[in-house]
Amino acid sequence: MKHRLVILGGGESGIGAALLGQKSGYDVFVSDASVIKEKYKQELIENRIEFEEGQHTAEKILNANEVMKSPGIPEKNEMVKAIRARGIEVISEIELAYRFKGDSKIIAITGSNGKSTTTALTYHILKTAGMSCALVGNIGYSFAKQVAEDPKEWYVAEISSFQLDDIKTFRAEVAILLNITEDHLDRYNYQFENYINSKFKIIQNQTTNDYFIYCDDDEVIKQKLETLSHNINPFPFSMKHEIKKGGYIKGDQMMLRIQEERVSMSIYDFALKGKHNNYNTMAACIAAATIGIRKEKIREAVKDFQSLEHRMEFIATVRGVEFINDSKATNVNSTWYALESMNKPTVLVLGGTDKGNDYTLIADLVKEKVKAIVCLGVDNKKIIAAFKDIVPTIVETNTAKQCVNACFKLAIKGDVVLMSPACASFDLFKNYEDRGKQFKEAVKEL
């Protein structure tokens, strides 16, 4: 009997897992409760992989040896409950990819904020150094598909807590934990500790031959580390104090101390600006140095890196008003980092699907920097209640065009319009990319 792998979810990770499963000799079935996108459906048809959409058929799913669950499907889903009740093994896509990656190595990056930027920068450093590498994971490219179709020596993987929840043997030679703040608590029974434990799974299978790179200025990480007993090989980074083994910033200099290698670099040479990006850059540089990339290549890559779309992305200056698209900021902490780097009067765009947000976290920064708030969402009551006594002008809109026009009316020359919503986008948009693209289009029409 062939090993039967059932895949729940026909998105990027689901299709990648299906292709890798089939190539590895598994009997594969894909089931999606909603409609599968046309491009993914075509891949399944071309590869003769059986699938269903718009439903989950119990008898076709509960006969699985193993289920690969897409990260977007919560544990409270009825089919997931039925699978668990049967005692069927549930794995994530990164676990499946790990199983078939051969001798390739992994740099895995997680954290509540800064994952995509740090992953993209780490990948850019490896590419600059001429290494065989691929950018995979939560950043939008299926890890499993990469392993199936175009294997590389190194995988630079952005990994979410949802992907870590269902790992068994997955191990990264280099693991980066950037920070931990309250996010996605709706998926963790509103228990912050559950979310912390999930993030720390990134090191559960590491040995002392591997590297664990983490922020030594993050109190949540430091407290959790004190409770861990298994051996790790730590390389912390800090902006508050010197580090003997790892990295730190003193004045305007980044210092790395990795084995025999010593690297120093002015933070003014970093392509990525802002305090939070100094942390992201340090993490990426330490990762590169641990795997032996020369300091000249690290310096070159950090200087010419282009930042990501929808993450503090400059769009245009219109009549002296600067527009920035930070649509990827889907939690309050991301918005905190964005506001922290603002040095001009700011018109702030907030709103969308609330994930249990605590807006008091940004109240001081809003008071200091924000002259007006434009809400872009269906239900803005919570935002209005949080800021009505701090910000004199709050406007509600429900399309990107309305939002941009309202911002432009409120801003004067020398101001910045920052779209950093602190919320998910699913009330009005397909996803944060769709929200960012529509916002950019509306700015270009001004």
N, C-alpha and C positions, 0 to 999 in steps of 0.2 A: 504493500500500500504506500502510495506517495504521501509525503508530509503535506497536510492540507493547511494552507495559510489563508485565512480570511482577513480582508482589509476593510476596516470601517472608515469611510471617508474617501471620496474620489477627487481630492485636490492635489496640489503639488507633491506633498509627502506620500499620499496614498498611491498615486500613479507610479512614483519612483520606486516605492516598495514592491508594487505589483510586478514591475519590470525586472527588478533584482530577484524577487522570489521565483519568477518563471525561469529566468536564466540559470538559477541555482537548482532547478529541477523540482520545485514545489508545485503542488496543485493549487492554483491561486484563484480566489473569488473576491471581487470588489463589490461592496454594498454601500450605497450612499442614500440617506433619507431624503435628500433634496436632489435637484437636477445637477448632473455632472456637466462641467463646461465643455463646449464643443471640441476644443483642442485636446483635452484629456480623453474624451470619449473616442476620438479618432485614434489616439495611441493605443487604447485598449482593443479597439476593433482590428487595427493593423497587426497587433501582436497576438490576436485570438485569445484574449484573456476574458473569461466570463465575468459579467458584471450585471448589477441591477441599480436602478435609480428611482427616487421617489418613494422608497420603502426599504424596510429591513425584513427579509423573509427568515423567520426563526430556524426552520429546518435546514436552510442552506448555510446558516451561520453557526449554529450550535453543534455542528458535526466537525468543527475545526479542531486541529491539533494545537493551533496557536492563532491568536488574533493580533494584528497590528492595528492599533487604534490611532487615528489622526489626532494631533495635539489639541485641536479645537473642540473635541467631543468630551463633555464632562462626565465624571463618574456617576452623576445622578441620572444619566440617560438610561431609559428602561432596558434597551438592548445590552448596554454595558453591564447593568445589574444582573441580567439573565446569564451573561457570559461568565461573570464572576461567580454566580451561584453554582454553575456547572463545574467550576474549578479549572476552566480553560486558561492557559497561560496567556497573559496580555503583555505585549511588548510595544516599544515605540520604534519609529522609523530609524532613529540613530542606533538603536540596539541591533536592528537587522543589518544596517550598513556596516556596523563594526564587525559583525560575524563574518563578513565576506571581504573585508578590506585587505586581507593578506598582510604583507610586511609594511604597508603604508602607516604613516604616523599622523597623529591628530593634535592640533592646537584647538582647544574648546574654550569658548568665551561665553560667560553668563553674567548676570547682574540685573538689577531692576532698570537701570538707565545706562546708556552709552554702549550697549552691546554691538549694535550695527556699525557704529562709527569705529569702534576698536577692532572689530572683525575685519572691516574693509581696510583699515590702515595696516593691520598685521599682514593681511593678504598682499597688500601693495608692497610692503617691505620684502616679503618673500619673492614676489615677482621681480622686483628691482634687483634682487640678488641672483636672479636667474634660476630659481629653484622650480622643480616640477610640483605645482600646487593647484588646488581648486578652492573656490569660495563656496561654502555649502551651509545648509541648515536653515534656521529661522529667517535668514536674510533673503530667502526667496528661491533658493535652488536646492532641489532634493539631493540629500547626501546619498541615499540609496541609488538614485538614478545615475549619479556621477560614478559611483563604484561599478555599476552595471555597464555603463557605456563608455566611460573615458577615465579609467583609474589614474591616479596621480600618486607621487611619493608622499606628499603632505596634503592633508585636508585642514583648512582653516574654517572652523564651524561655529556659527552663532547658535547658541542652544538656550531654549526657554525652559522655565521650570516645568511646563507641561511635558516637554520631551524628556526631561530627566526623571519624571515620575515613574516611567515604565522601563527603566534600564535594569539590566541584570548583570552583564559582564562588561559593558561599555567602559573603556578606559582611555583617557587622554594622556599622552606623554607630557603635554603642557596644558594645564588648566588655569584659566583666569577667572577670578571672581571680583567684579568691579565694585559692587556696592549692594546693599539689601535695604530696600525701603518698602513700605506697605503697598502692595499692588496685587491685583487678581485675588483679593481675599474672598470674593464670592466663590471661587473654585476651591478654597481651602477652609471651608466651614467657618469663615471669618476668624480663623486662628492664625495669628502672625507666625507662631512657632512652626506650624505645618509648612508654611511657605519658606521659612528659613531652612528647615530640614530638606526641603525639596532642592533648593539652590545648592546646598552642601553635598548633594548626591554626586556632584561633578567630581569629587575627590574620593568617593567611597571605594573605588578599586585601584587607586593609585599606589605605587610603591615608592621607596626612597630613591629609585632611579629616575622618577618623574619629577616634574616641577609644578609647584602650586604658587601662582602669582596672585596676590590679593592686596586690597587697599587697607593699610594699617591705620588709616584715619577713620575707618568705618567702625563705630562702636558695636554695631550688631554682629559684624564679622568677628571682631576681636573677642567678644563675650562668648560666641559659639565655639571659637577655636579652643578656648580654655576648657571646654567640656569634652573635647575629642581625645580619644586615647590612641588611635592608630597612627602609625608613622607616616609623616609627610615630609617633603623637601621644600620648605617655605622660602619664597622670594617676595617679601612685602615691598610696597611702595608707599611713599608719604610726601606730603607737602608741609608737614609740621615738624619733623625731626630727621636727623641723619639715620641712615640705614646701613648696617654693616654688609649685608648680603641682599641685594635687590636694587631699589632705586629711590632717589629722593630729589626734591627741588629745594635749593637754597638760594635765596635772592632770585636772580634771573637765570640760574644755571641748573640744568638737569644733570644729575650724576648717576651713573649706573655702575654697580660693582657686581660683576658676574664672573665667578671663577677668577682666572687671571686677567680677564678683560676689564678695562676701565674706560668708560665713555663719558665725556662731558659735552654739553650742547646748550646754547642759549635758547631759552623758551621763545625769544623773539624770532627765531628761525623756524618755529613750528608753523606748518600751514594751518593747523587747527587752532583757533583762538578761544580764550575764555578759560577760567579756572578748571571747570569740569573736563575740558578737553586736554588740559595738562595731565590730568589723571589718566585719561584714555590713551594719550600718547606714551606716557611712561609705561603703562601695562604692555602696549604693543612692542615697545623697544626692548623691554626686559625679555619678552617671549622670543623675539628675534635673536637677542644676544645669547640666550640659553641654548639655542640650537646651532650656535656657531656662525651666525651671519656677521660679517666684518663691519666695524663701526662706520667706515666710509659709506657703505651701502645703506646702513640705517639712517645716517645723516641725510643722504641724498633723497631717500624715500620720504622721510618726514617733512622735508622742505617742499616737495612738489606734489604732495597728496591733494587730490580734489575731494571735497566733502560730499556727503551723500545727498541724493534727492530727498526732499521732505524732512531733512534734519538740519535746522538752522540754515536753510538754503536761501541765499540772497536772490530775489527775483528781479527787481528793478528799482530805480529811483524815478518817481514821477513828480515833477514840479517840486523837487526838494524833499519829497517824502519817500523814505526808504521802506520797501516791503520785504518781509522775511517769512518764508514758509517753513514752519516747524510742525507740520501736520502729524509727524510721527510721535509727538508728545501726547501720549494717550493716558498719562497719569499726572498727578499733581507735582510729583518730584521732578519729572521731565520739564514741566513748565517753570518750576523753581530755578532749575539750571539755566533755562533760556532767559528768564528775567534777570538773573544774576549777572549775565554778560551784557545786558543793555546799558548804554551810557548816554542815551538820548530820551527825551519825553516819549512815552510809548502809548499807542492805542493797541489794546490787547484783545485778541479774538479768543473767546472761550466757548465751550459747550459741546454737546453731543450726548452720548450714552454714558451716564455716570456709573462708575464701578465702586461706589462706596467712598467717594472722595471727601477728604478733610481739607477744606479750603483755608483753614486757619494757618496751614503750613506756609502759604504764600502771602498772607495778609500784610506782613511788614514790607515785603518787596513791592507789592501792589501799591501800598500807601506811598512808598518812596518814589516809584518810577512810572506809575500808570496814570494817565490823565483821563482816559475813557475806556470802557469795556463794551465790545460789540459781541453779543451772544449769537452763536450759529448753532442752533439746536431746536428740538421740538419742545422740550420741557426745560426752561431756564430758571425755575423758581428758586432752586438751591443756590445758584450762582448769584442771583439778585439779592437773596437774603444775606449771603455772606459778605457782599461788597457794597450794599446800598449806602452804608454809613461812611464808607472810605472813599469811594469814587463818585464824583458828582454826576457823571453822565454814564448811563447804562442803556444800550439800545438792543432790541431783539430783532433778529433776522432769521430767515429759514431757507435762503439760497446763497450760494457763493457770490453771485453777482450783487444781490442786495447787501450782503455783508461787506464786500469790497467798497461799494459806493458809499455806504454809511461810514466806513473807516476813513475814506478819502475826504468826506465832508468834515469829519472831526479833527483831522490832522492838519498841521500847518508846516511850512517849510522848516526843515531841521528836526522833524519828528520821525519816529519809526512806527510802522504798523507791523505788529508781531502776531502771526497766527500760530498760537501754541495752546491747543484747546483743552488739555488736561483730561480729556474724555475720549472714549472710543467714538467711532464715526457712524455706527450702524443705523442711527435714527434717520439720517438724511442721505447717506452715501454708501457705496458698496464696501469701502474700506478706507484706511487713512490715505492711501495713494490716490484714490479717486477724489477724496476731499482736497488733497494738496494740488492735484492737477486742475480741478475746477477753480480753486482759488487763484492759481497762477494764470489761468486763461482769463479770468475776470480782471486781474491786474493789467494784463497786456491789452485789454479792451479800453482801459481808461483813456 
